[in-house]
């Protein structure tokens, strides 16, 4: 853990895992839907989609 209480990235051990939130189909907030490493060279991420946990999917720009 760092000073802000976020966990250190176990992949690169340099970055911090930052939580990201989103909104569901009905507009309800989904807190901590994804966690991404703050180190841009690492790119580690973990996310929840429709109840499934995915690791390391390529991060890209969303055009929605």
N, C-alpha and C positions, 0 to 999 in steps of 0.2 A: 504494500500500500504506500501511496505517496502522501504528501501533506494534505491533499484535498480529499483523501479517502478512496480514490480510484485505484484499482489494481494495476500493477506493472505488467506489461506485455510479457508473456512467458516465451514468445517466439524470439523476439529480438533483445529482450531484457533492457532496452533503452527507452522505448516509448511507454505511454500510459494508455490503458484502455478507457476510451471515452464513450459514455452511453449516448445513444441516439433514440429519439422517440418519433412516433408517426401517428397517423389517424387511420382508424378502421373504415370499412365501407359505409357504416352508418354515421361516421363523424366522431365516434368515441375515441378518446386518446388512448394510445398504446404506449405506455412508458417502457423504456429500455428494450425496444424492439431489436436493436442492434448495438454491438460494441465494436469500435474500430480503434486501431493503434494510432497514436498521435504521431508516430514516426512515419513520414511519407515513404521512406525507403523500404519499410517493413511491409505495409499493406495488409497485415493480419486483420481479419474481421470475423465476427460470429453474429448470426442473425436468426430470427424466428419468423418463418413464413408458414401460415396455415398450420401451426402446431409442430412444424418440423424445424429442427435446428440444423443450420448449414454453417460450415466452417470454410474460410478462405476463398469464398467466391470473389471474382474480380470486381473491384469497385469501379463504378463509372458514373457518368453524369446521367441523371434521370431527365427525360424530356416530357414527362407527364404534366 
